[in-house]
Amino acid sequence: MKPQGQFTPDLQAAYDADLEALAAARHDWARSPVAERIALLQAVKDALMPVAEGWATTAARKKRLAPDSPLAGEEWISGPYALMGMCNALIHTLSQMPGKAFIDHLATRTLPTGQTAVRVVPHAIWDRLLLSGVSADIWMQPGVAAADLKAHAATAYDIAPEERVGKVALVLGAGNIAAISPLDAFQKLFVENQVVLLKMNPVNDYLTEYLRAALSPLIARDALRIVRGDGAAGAYLTDHPLVEEIHITGAGATHDAIVWGPGEEGVRNKAAGTPKNPRPITSELGAVCPTIVVPGPWSKADIRFQAEHIATQKLHNSGFNCIAVQSLILPEGWDKAEALLTEVGQVMAHHARREAYYPGAEARLAEFDAHAEGTSAFPRGPGVPPCHVADLERGDTEWLQRHEIFAPALGIRHLPAPDPESYLRAAIAWANDALYGTLGGNILIHPATMRQIGRARFEEIIAEFRYGTIAINAWSGLGFLLAPVPWGGFAGATLQDVQSGIGTVHNSFMLEKTQRTVVEAPWAPFPRNLLSGRFTLLPRPPWFITNRRQHRIGRLLTRFQYRPGWLKLPRIFVNALLG
């Protein structure tokens, strides 16, 4: 018997039938009224809730987590919770589509660079309670004024329904994070008015039946089909005559093989600027993501908390994230650097003890070691592979800076730090010039150091940080979970130089001509943050690998997103405080 998903004539015939059904319905979907779309999103919520438990527990089991592991919360939060939240966010936007009234409620300001910043988090009262102290600003591209936002939002809805022309989009799903595939499909369905064939990644196609159940209202509407398939199946679909556009979340090499062709043929086509595949393609690809540690008056408690932060940035989902930190930038000669690294090692030794489940991890780590000189490791307990650590100033530094490992590997780079501002500028310049990709970058900076630099000057500095999501005292992966945030690489990528991808997804306010998002979180958790003079209610975040209750919090947050209500908050707060 052939493995499920292996490309066969029967599977090819099934693909053809699905694409024919989608093609027949594509214009009708593009012309569907807003009220119907809102009803479909509500129906998706109703269909998702009964399968959410099975979805999350199956994903945790397939990733070899113990049944009682708090890390199962990752599968809730980056799975059913994220999808449920996107349904709510799109319902909110669509319900205010007349006159694009949803834009009227978004605060704007002019940045020191002259660009327009749009505050999208917090937006609802629930944001202020559940994400207390967290903010997210979308920086628009230069030239987009606040008065022009409606002209650069939801433009697909500007076309009269009867004049809309639908398209068939192929979405190639990611194998690591469960919500990526359905959220990518939602971008095409609800923002771009396209019907979708979603091909699951073989690594996590165990989620296929859960997604078919959760998204059954869209499938019944002939707006969506979800299929399994291997690499040969993907190659067939990317060149199918009924497929008009493509979106991929994955590796840059896969993207280039689709666009330019495989092997030497692809090299020749890319050099000549003649794509083999002429279809429009958008993408979210990986990066060697940096975290910049800015020197300052860190206390022992600060060092411990930020060590948990760095360990989370590296080991969430066992390190199998495109947005995982792979380059830790430290100030040379800082008297707290050694203590910070020691704490990072301690956190990794006692938390996130899990297998490197993703295929090929062992080979990629061996290649990382081979290009480094004298690698060390942060042990993670018996039977668990360590986090491999390399000095980015030794060995084949060019290779280490240009290759995403997609596994538990971390490079460390020390830069001179005569003062915090000049160090930060140098670290940003090094990351921009040396590291591959533009997906997400993180900056950890003490509030006193921020005040020393000055807020306006700080924003001028980070304006040079060329990443799609910049996290200040947060992890840029948080941007993935925030429905209003455009998710993707820094604006300006091309097929010739794709970096971390072209275009964005998520983005529930449907803003266009966005450049980046800046996410900021409290420096210290509640209640310790009271000492810093910044009052927030956010304790240890539930996405931290050190959170002891994230499996319970993830389940509670998903139920809250299904039907938000005040009576559900006390249990969430209690578990959050105990986490």
Sequence and secondary structure as in RCSB ss.txt:
>XXXX:A:sequence
MKPQGQFTPDLQAAYDADLEALAAARHDWARSPVAERIALLQAVKDALMPVAEGWATTAARKKRLAPDSPLAGEE
WISGPYALMGMCNALIHTLSQMPGKAFIDHLATRTLPTGQTAVRVVPHAIWDRLLLSGVSADIWMQPGVAAADLK
AHAATAYDIAPEERVGKVALVLGAGNIAAISPLDAFQKLFVENQVVLLKMNPVNDYLTEYLRAALSPLIARDALR
IVRGDGAAGAYLTDHPLVEEIHITGAGATHDAIVWGPGEEGVRNKAAGTPKNPRPITSELGAVCPTIVVPGPWSK
ADIRFQAEHIATQKLHNSGFNCIAVQSLILPEGWDKAEALLTEVGQVMAHHARREAYYPGAEARLAEFDAHAEGT
SAFPRGPGVPPCHVADLERGDTEWLQRHEIFAPALGIRHLPAPDPESYLRAAIAWANDALYGTLGGNILIHPATM
RQIGRARFEEIIAEFRYGTIAINAWSGLGFLLAPVPWGGFAGATLQDVQSGIGTVHNSFMLEKTQRTVVEAPWAP
FPRNLLSGRFTLLPRPPWFITNRRQHRIGRLLTRFQYRPGWLKLPRIFVNALLG
>XXXX:A:secstr
   TT   HHHHHHHHHHHHHHHHHHHHHHT  HHHHHHHHHHHHHHHHHHHHHHHHHHHHHTT  TT GGGHHH
HIIIIIHHHHHHHHHHHHHHTTGGGGGGGG EEEE TTS EEEEEES SHHHHHHTTT EEEEEE TT  GGGGG
GGB GGGTS GGG    EEEEE  SS TTHHHHHHHIIIIIS  EEEEE  GGGGGGHHHHHHHTHHHHHTTSEE
EE   HHHHHHHHT TT  EEEEEE HHHHHHHHH SHHHHHHHHHHT  S  S EEEEE   EEEEE      H
HHHHHHHHHHHHHHHGGGG  TTSEEEEEEETT TTHHHHHHHHHHHHHHS      STTHHHHHHHHHHHSSS 
EEE   TTS  EEEEETTSSSHHHHHH    SSEEEEEEE  SSHHHHHHHHHHHHHHHSS  SEEEEE  HHHH
HHH HHHHHHHHTT   SEEEESS TTHHHH TTSEESS TT  STT TT SS EE TT B SEEEEEEE  SS 
TTGGGGGT      S TTSTT TTHHHHHHHHHHHHHS  GGGHHHHHHHHHH 
